[in-house]
Every structure is written in structure tokens, then in C-alpha cells.
Amino acid sequence: MTVYVDDVRHPFGRMVMCHMWADSLDELLAMADRISVARRWLQQPPKASWVHFDIALTKKAEALRCGAILTDKFGPLEHCARLDMASGDPKRRALGERKLDAVAECRAIRAGRAQ
């Protein structure tokens, strides 16, 4: 199961939230069930730009204990770029490549080695 959580910290009321997503909907829902996140909280188009859950940091810790992979704040963009590249649509493939290039550049800047 490949499920990811990012290192963002978005305040939401008294909670601090991050994102959880997966390579497939089945994997994402299985992890949500495992860490007791209600399926009704699934974020997806058209209300969200990608399929994911916004989860509290306590649930993030549980997901990590259950095998989720920690990513940086660019993880969701990288995931969406890979979906674009796998779409078969030439325009989406090109968009995905540009997104991946942007992610690589941002990560390099954060690491102090601008390209």
C-alpha cells in the first residue's frame, strides 16, 4: 500500500491539518478506515483539485505508524503531475512534465542549490 502524508501544517479551528493521499482510491480508503478517518471527509473533484483527505496531525502520526510515506509540501503537486503524465493526453503529459520540473526547482531552492 502506498499512502502519503505531507509535512504542511494548516490551522483549522483548534486542529492542525495536513494531507493524505495514495496511488489508488482503494489504498487511500483502506488507510482512512485503518486510522479511523470517516470516508465522508474524502476531498475530490469538483470541490478539490485532487483526491485526498485533510487529516489532523494525530491521524498523520497514526498513518505513519501504519506505513504511510512522509513527503514535503511539494508531494501533492508531484503526485498530480505523475497522474497528468500517465493520462495519455499529450497536453496533460506536457503539463505534468512542467509541474515536475517546477517541483524539482523548488526543492533545489529549498536545499540551497538553485538550478
C-alpha positions in Angstrom: 0.0 0.0 0.0 1.5 3.4 -1.0 -0.1 6.1 1.0 1.5 9.5 1.5 1.2 12.4 4.1 2.8 15.7 3.7 4.6 18.0 6.2 2.3 21.0 5.8 0.6 22.5 8.9 -2.8 24.2 8.1 -4.7 25.6 11.0 -8.4 24.5 11.1 -10.2 25.6 14.2 -8.4 24.0 17.1 -6.7 21.4 14.9 -3.7 21.5 12.6 -4.2 19.6 9.4 -2.1 18.0 6.6 -2.9 16.0 3.5 -3.1 12.2 3.0 -3.4 10.7 -0.5 -2.5 7.4 -2.2 -1.6 5.9 -5.6 -5.1 4.5 -5.7 -8.5 5.3 -4.2 -8.7 1.8 -2.7 -5.4 2.3 -0.9 -6.5 5.7 0.3 -9.8 4.4 1.7 -8.1 1.4 3.3 -5.8 3.7 5.2 -8.6 6.0 6.1 -10.5 3.0 7.5 -7.4 1.8 9.4 -6.8 5.1 11.1 -10.5 5.8 11.7 -10.9 8.8 9.3 -14.5 8.8 8.1 -14.9 8.3 4.3 -17.3 11.2 4.2 -14.3 13.6 4.6 -12.8 12.5 1.3 -11.9 15.6 -0.8 -12.2 15.1 -4.5 -13.1 17.0 -7.7 -15.1 19.1 -8.4 -14.7 20.6 -4.9 -11.0 19.7 -4.7 -8.3 19.6 -7.3 -7.2 16.1 -6.4 -8.4 13.1 -4.3 -7.2 13.2 -0.7 -8.1 13.6 2.9 -7.3 16.6 5.1 -6.3 14.9 8.4 -5.3 16.1 11.8 -1.7 15.7 12.9 -2.8 12.9 15.3 -4.1 10.9 12.4 -1.0 11.7 10.4 1.1 10.1 13.2 -1.2 7.0 13.0 -0.9 6.9 9.2 2.9 7.0 9.5 2.9 4.2 12.1 0.7 2.2 9.6 3.3 2.6 6.8 2.4 5.9 5.1 5.3 7.8 3.5 6.2 11.3 4.6 6.7 13.8 1.9 7.4 17.5 1.8 4.9 20.2 0.9 5.5 19.5 -2.8 4.4 15.9 -2.6 0.8 16.6 -3.7 1.9 18.6 -6.7 4.3 15.8 -7.7 1.5 13.2 -7.3 -0.8 15.3 -9.5 2.0 15.7 -12.1 2.5 12.0 -12.3 -1.2 11.5 -12.8 -1.1 14.0 -15.6 1.8 12.3 -17.2 0.1 8.9 -17.0 -3.1 10.2 -18.5 -2.2 9.6 -22.2 -3.4 13.1 -23.1 -0.5 14.9 -24.7 -1.5 18.3 -23.2 -1.8 16.8 -19.7 1.5 14.9 -20.2 3.3 18.2 -21.0 1.6 19.9 -18.1 2.8 17.1 -15.8 6.3 17.4 -17.0 6.3 21.2 -16.3 4.9 20.5 -12.8 7.7 18.0 -12.1 10.3 20.5 -13.3 8.8 23.2 -11.1 8.8 20.7 -8.1 12.5 19.9 -8.7 13.4 23.6 -8.9 11.5 24.4 -5.7 13.2 21.6 -3.9 16.6 22.7 -5.1 15.9 26.2 -3.9 14.9 25.0 -0.5 18.0 22.8 -0.3 20.2 25.9 -1.3 21.2 24.6 -4.7 19.2 26.6 -7.2 19.2 25.2 -10.7 
